[in-house]
Amino acid sequence: MARKIIEAETEITKFKFPNIGVGEYGGIAVNIKNTLPGQKVKARIVKKRRSYIGQAIEKTQAADYEIEPLCPDFLNCGSCTFQNRSYDKELDIKKNMVSDILNGAGFNLGFDIAPSIVPSPKISGYRNKMEFSFGDNGIGSDLELGMRKMGSFYEVVTSRHCNIIDKDFREILLGTLNFFRANNEPFYHKKLHTGSLRHLVIRKGSFTNEIFVNLVTASGFGADIGAYVNLIKSLNIEGEMVGISHTINNSLSDVVKADGFNLLYGRSYFYERINNLIFKISPFSFFQTNSAGAEVLYNTVVEFAGGISGKVVFDLYCGTGVIAQIVARHAKKVYGVEIIEEAVDAAIENASLNNLNNCEFITGDVLRVVDGLNIKPDIIVLDPPRDGVHPKALEKIISFGAETIIYVSCKPTSLARDLQILIGSGYNLQKIKCHDMFPRTYHVETVCLLSAARDGCEI
């Protein structure tokens, strides 16, 4: 039996993760994506178990803090969600969202985390990496290159005025789009599995100004790749083009991966500088997308660690070892664990570049590697993927009995779940500081300090 759809007006009174406004219908909460507290919207509402979900079809009243969207493609492009509010309000929403999630998980911490959110040093042009998709904007339309259209699995919006990237990104994007439009190269259709053009990945060192471009296609690619390289090299950009590559990806999934990799120009990496350390980054290496924000975030990790001199530190889910190397300048010994072999290779090389000989990096799943570590750490840094730490790995981590655990989280719901386990195992939550690493989106990074020794909470 089809569910009954109701059209009604509701006032949004609350915001919750991830980008959902909460209204009310018939005394029951209604969750409506892409809405803001203070707005009134007309929505199509459907009952789902004991709650309602809705889809906004018309905004009947704006929130009093709304501003003119800073990007003309806002709510068409699916990249940003917070372009229509002041930055102060954006920060306020994010810190309250984290607070609501933690208190809703039953912590009842008795403090307000509102003062503890650190703004991004840059609000516009802050991203050092973008993965653009090839596609179209509807049947029969021209080739597009940009972000997936909001609410669409297939369609793409070419954002010519994107303000979370700098001018060089836009120049490379539009130059690439115009080149392949002129050459009639078809995009890879995710449903039909025809065509060739899949992604354009651009990475730029915010502090070094080095740029690396990676064109990702299926194996049926037929355009003149040499002409494309010459086009990219001729663009009027401010940064230094240090490498251009062509990656072959025949996977059915819509992700950037390599079945084949060809370096077309320059070198297969670029450099970035963080906290006066140099990092060599390959096309597929994970690296924080906001370099200036990362410096501030890592300073918080060092601050929370306190006196590191003479101590042993575990950096679990270490990636290319950025946190490990920043901490290693103060610690006795740092062990980093990461499942991606390429990232570990980069971490080892970067430690050598930075003349750090007290770092050891291990390739493997944290769940399995920690079982073989017969070393007692003084401090454990956790910087897991969005889904958090595997429960069995968390059990082993707790069993090390480290006096300090610093948890860096990019997803507050995963953080809340893992904090429940850590606190239930005897750790005390000492400090929480949120960092805005992704301005104009609903994402927020949270750093937590847990101690096995002290009571109380400090903000």
C-alpha positions in Angstrom: 0.0 0.0 0.0 1.4 3.4 -1.0 2.3 5.7 1.8 0.1 8.8 2.1 1.9 12.1 1.1 0.8 15.2 3.0 1.7 18.8 1.9 1.9 21.1 4.8 3.8 24.1 6.1 6.2 23.7 9.0 8.7 25.9 10.9 12.2 24.6 11.2 13.3 24.9 14.8 16.5 22.8 15.0 19.4 21.6 12.9 20.9 18.1 13.2 23.6 16.1 11.5 24.0 15.7 8.6 22.3 18.8 7.1 18.8 18.1 8.3 16.3 20.7 9.6 13.7 19.6 12.1 10.1 20.8 12.0 6.9 19.5 13.3 3.6 18.1 11.9 0.8 17.0 14.2 3.1 17.1 17.2 5.6 14.8 15.6 9.1 15.7 14.4 9.6 16.1 10.7 13.2 15.8 9.3 13.7 17.9 6.1 17.1 18.0 4.3 18.6 21.3 3.3 16.6 23.5 5.6 17.6 25.9 8.4 16.3 26.8 11.9 14.1 29.9 11.5 12.8 29.0 8.1 9.2 28.1 7.3 8.8 25.7 4.4 6.1 24.0 2.5 7.0 20.3 2.4 5.8 17.0 1.1 5.6 14.9 4.3 5.6 11.1 4.6 5.2 9.1 7.8 8.2 6.8 8.5 7.6 4.6 11.5 7.2 6.9 14.5 8.5 10.0 12.8 8.0 12.0 9.6 10.4 12.8 6.7 9.8 15.7 4.4 11.0 17.2 1.2 10.9 21.0 1.0 9.1 22.2 -2.1 8.9 25.9 -1.3 10.5 28.3 1.3 7.7 30.5 2.7 9.8 32.4 5.2 13.5 32.9 5.3 15.5 32.7 8.5 16.5 36.1 9.8 20.2 35.4 9.4 20.1 34.1 5.8 22.3 35.9 3.3 22.5 36.0 -0.5 24.3 32.8 -1.4 27.9 33.4 -2.0 28.0 31.1 -5.1 25.4 31.4 -8.0 25.3 27.6 -8.3 24.3 27.0 -4.6 21.5 24.5 -4.2 22.2 23.3 -7.8 25.7 22.1 -7.3 25.8 19.4 -4.7 29.1 20.4 -3.1 28.3 23.1 -0.5 25.4 23.4 1.9 26.1 26.5 3.9 26.5 29.3 1.3 23.4 31.1 2.4 24.3 32.0 6.0 27.0 34.2 7.6 30.1 32.4 8.7 29.5 33.2 12.3 26.1 31.5 12.1 27.7 28.5 10.3 30.1 28.0 13.2 27.3 28.4 15.7 25.3 25.7 13.9 28.2 23.3 13.8 29.2 23.6 17.4 25.6 23.2 18.5 25.3 20.1 16.3 28.3 18.4 17.9 27.0 19.4 21.4 23.5 18.0 20.6 25.0 14.7 19.3 27.2 14.2 22.4 24.5 15.1 24.9 22.0 13.0 22.9 24.4 10.0 23.4 23.8 10.3 27.1 27.0 11.9 28.2 25.2 14.8 30.1 28.6 16.4 30.3 27.2 19.5 32.0 29.2 22.0 30.0 28.6 24.0 26.8 31.1 23.4 24.0 30.0 26.5 22.2 33.2 28.5 22.9 35.3 25.6 21.6 35.1 25.8 17.9 38.1 27.1 15.9 37.3 28.9 12.6 39.1 28.0 9.4 41.9 30.4 8.6 40.5 30.6 5.1 36.8 30.6 4.3 37.1 30.8 0.5 39.6 29.1 -1.8 40.7 26.8 1.0 40.6 23.4 -0.7 43.9 21.8 -1.8 42.1 18.9 -3.6 39.0 18.5 -5.8 37.6 15.5 -7.6 35.5 16.7 -10.4 33.1 14.4 -12.3 32.4 14.4 -16.1 28.8 14.1 -17.1 25.9 16.1 -18.5 23.1 18.2 -17.1 20.3 16.2 -18.7 19.6 14.1 -21.7 21.0 15.7 -24.9 22.9 18.5 -23.1 26.6 19.3 -23.5 29.4 17.7 -21.6 29.8 19.1 -18.1 32.6 18.9 -15.6 32.1 19.6 -11.9 30.2 18.3 -9.0 27.1 16.0 -9.0 23.9 18.0 -9.1 22.1 18.1 -5.8 19.7 15.3 -5.6 20.9 13.6 -8.7 23.0 10.4 -9.2 24.0 11.2 -12.8 23.8 14.9 -13.6 26.7 17.3 -13.2 26.9 21.0 -12.6 29.9 23.0 -14.0 30.5 25.6 -11.3 32.4 28.4 -13.0 32.4 30.5 -9.8 33.1 28.0 -7.1 34.4 29.9 -4.1 35.9 27.1 -2.0 38.6 26.6 -4.7 41.0 29.2 -6.0 41.5 30.6 -9.5 43.9 27.9 -10.7 41.4 25.1 -10.0 38.8 27.0 -12.1 41.2 27.6 -14.9 42.2 24.0 -15.1 38.6 22.8 -14.9 37.3 25.1 -17.6 40.3 24.4 -19.9 39.8 20.7 -19.5 36.0 21.0 -20.2 36.5 23.1 -23.3 39.2 20.8 -24.7 37.0 17.7 -24.4 33.9 19.4 -25.7 35.9 20.5 -28.8 37.2 16.9 -29.2 33.7 15.3 -28.7 35.1 12.9 -26.2 32.1 11.2 -24.4 31.8 10.9 -20.6 31.6 7.5 -18.9 27.9 6.8 -18.3 27.6 5.1 -14.9 24.4 3.2 -15.8 25.2 2.2 -19.4 29.0 1.8 -18.9 29.8 3.5 -22.1 32.1 6.5 -22.9 35.5 7.3 -21.3 35.8 10.5 -19.3 35.3 9.9 -15.6 37.1 12.3 -13.2 39.5 15.2 -13.1 41.5 15.4 -9.9 43.4 18.6 -9.1 45.7 18.9 -6.1 47.6 22.0 -5.1 50.0 22.7 -2.2 48.5 25.7 -0.4 51.9 26.7 1.0 54.1 25.5 -1.9 51.9 26.5 -4.8 52.7 23.2 -6.6 49.9 21.7 -8.7 49.3 18.1 -9.8 46.6 17.2 -12.4 45.2 13.6 -12.8 42.8 12.8 -15.6 40.8 9.7 -14.9 39.2 7.8 -17.8 38.0 4.3 -18.8 40.2 2.4 -21.2 38.2 3.5 -24.2 39.6 7.0 -24.1 40.4 8.2 -27.6 41.4 11.9 -27.5 44.9 13.2 -28.2 46.4 13.0 -24.7 49.5 14.9 -25.8 47.4 17.8 -27.0 45.6 17.8 -23.6 48.9 18.0 -21.8 50.0 21.0 -23.9 46.7 22.7 -23.2 47.1 22.3 -19.4 50.7 23.5 -19.5 49.6 26.6 -21.5 46.9 27.8 -19.0 47.3 31.1 -17.3 47.7 29.8 -13.7 49.5 31.3 -10.7 50.8 28.0 -9.3 53.6 25.8 -10.6 52.4 22.8 -12.7 54.7 20.0 -11.5 52.9 16.9 -12.8 50.1 15.7 -15.1 49.0 12.0 -15.2 46.4 9.8 -16.9 44.8 7.1 -14.7 42.8 4.3 -16.3 39.8 3.2 -14.2 37.5 0.4 -15.5 35.8 -0.1 -12.2 32.0 0.0 -12.2 32.0 2.0 -9.0 32.0 5.8 -9.1 35.3 6.2 -7.3 38.8 7.3 -8.3 41.0 4.2 -8.5 43.8 3.0 -10.7 43.8 0.0 -13.0 46.6 1.8 -14.9 48.6 4.9 -14.3 50.7 6.9 -16.8 52.8 9.9 -15.9 52.4 12.4 -18.8 54.5 15.3 -17.6 56.8 16.2 -14.7 56.8 14.2 -11.5 54.3 11.8 -9.9 54.0 13.8 -6.7 53.8 17.3 -5.3 55.0 18.8 -2.1 53.1 20.6 0.7 54.4 22.2 3.8 52.7 21.9 7.2 54.0 23.2 10.5 57.5 23.7 8.9 57.6 20.1 7.8 57.7 19.1 4.2 55.4 16.3 2.8 55.6 14.5 -0.5 52.1 13.7 -1.7 51.2 11.2 -4.5 48.1 11.4 -6.6 46.2 8.9 -4.4 47.6 9.8 -0.9 45.1 11.0 1.7 45.9 14.5 3.0 43.8 17.0 4.8 42.0 19.1 2.2 42.4 22.4 4.1 46.1 22.9 4.6 45.9 26.1 6.7 43.2 24.6 8.8 45.3 21.4 9.2 48.1 23.4 10.8 45.7 24.7 13.4 44.1 21.3 14.0 47.5 19.6 14.5 48.5 22.4 16.9 45.5 21.4 19.0 46.7 17.7 19.0 50.1 18.8 20.3 48.5 21.1 22.9 46.2 18.3 24.1 49.2 15.9 24.3 50.9 18.2 26.8 54.4 17.3 27.8 55.5 14.8 25.1 59.2 14.8 25.9 60.5 11.3 26.6 57.1 9.6 25.8 56.1 6.9 23.4 53.2 7.8 21.1 50.9 5.6 18.9 49.5 7.4 15.8 46.7 5.0 14.7 45.2 5.5 11.2 48.2 7.7 10.5 47.8 8.2 6.7 50.9 9.8 5.4 52.1 10.3 8.9 51.6 14.1 9.3 50.5 14.0 13.0 53.2 11.4 13.8 55.9 13.6 12.4 54.6 16.8 14.1 54.5 14.9 17.4 57.9 13.2 16.8 59.7 16.5 17.1 58.9 16.4 20.8 58.4 12.7 21.6 60.9 9.9 22.4 59.3 7.5 19.8 56.3 7.5 17.5 54.7 4.4 15.9 52.3 5.0 13.1 49.8 2.4 11.7 48.0 2.7 8.4 46.3 0.2 6.2 47.2 1.8 2.8 50.7 0.7 1.8 51.3 3.7 -0.5 50.5 6.0 2.4 53.0 4.2 4.7 55.7 4.4 2.0 55.1 8.1 1.8 55.2 8.5 5.6 58.6 6.8 5.7 60.0 8.9 2.9 58.5 12.1 4.5 60.1 11.3 7.9 63.4 11.0 6.1 62.9 14.3 4.3 62.2 15.9 7.6 65.3 14.3 9.3 63.1 12.5 11.9 64.6 9.2 13.0 62.3 8.4 15.9 59.3 7.4 13.7 58.3 3.8 12.8 55.5 3.2 10.3 53.7 -0.1 10.0 51.4 -1.2 7.2 48.2 -3.0 8.2 44.7 -2.8 9.6 44.7 -1.3 13.1 42.5 -4.1 14.2 45.2 -6.7 13.4 48.4 -4.6 13.9 47.6 -3.5 17.5 47.5 -7.2 18.5 51.2 -7.5 17.6 52.4 -4.3 19.3 54.1 -5.4 22.5 54.9 -1.8 23.4 53.1 0.3 26.0 52.4 3.8 24.7 52.1 6.9 26.9 49.8 8.6 24.4 47.5 7.2 21.7 46.3 9.5 18.8 43.3 8.2 17.0 42.4 9.7 13.6 40.1 7.1 12.1 38.0 7.1 8.9 34.5 8.6 9.1 33.0 5.4 10.5 35.2 5.5 13.5 37.2 2.7 15.2 36.3 -1.0 14.9 34.9 -2.1 18.3 37.4 -4.9 18.6 40.3 -2.6 17.7 39.0 -0.1 20.3 39.0 -2.9 23.0 42.7 -3.6 22.2 43.5 0.2 22.2 41.9 0.5 25.6 43.9 -2.5 26.9 47.2 -0.7 26.3 46.3 1.5 29.3 47.8 4.7 27.8 47.5 7.6 30.2 46.2 9.9 27.3 44.1 9.3 24.3 43.5 12.0 21.7 40.6 11.3 19.3 40.4 13.3 16.1 37.0 12.8 14.4 35.5 13.9 11.2 32.0 12.5 12.0 30.4 13.4 15.3 28.0 10.4 15.4 30.9 7.9 15.1 32.8 10.0 17.7 29.8 9.8 20.1 29.6 6.0 19.8 33.4 5.5 20.4 33.4 8.0 23.3 30.7 5.9 25.0 33.0 2.9 24.9 36.1 4.8 26.0 34.3 6.5 28.9 32.6 3.3 29.9 36.1 1.7 30.1 37.3 4.3 32.6 38.6 7.1 30.6 37.6 10.7 31.5 36.8 13.3 28.9 38.9 16.3 29.6 38.7 18.7 26.7 36.8 19.0 23.4 37.6 21.4 20.7 35.9 21.6 17.3 37.7 22.8 14.2 36.0 24.0 11.0 38.0 22.3 8.3 35.3 22.5 5.7 33.7 25.9 5.5 30.4 26.2 3.6 29.6 22.5 4.3 28.0 20.8 7.3 31.2 18.8 8.1 33.2 19.6 11.3 36.3 18.1 12.8 36.4 17.4 16.5 39.4 16.8 18.8 38.9 15.1 22.2 41.3 14.7 25.0 40.7 11.7 27.3 42.7 10.8 30.3 43.0 7.7 32.5 44.2 9.7 35.4 42.2 12.9 36.0 38.6 13.7 36.8 36.5 16.6 35.4 36.1 18.3 32.1 37.8 21.4 30.8 36.8 23.5 27.8 
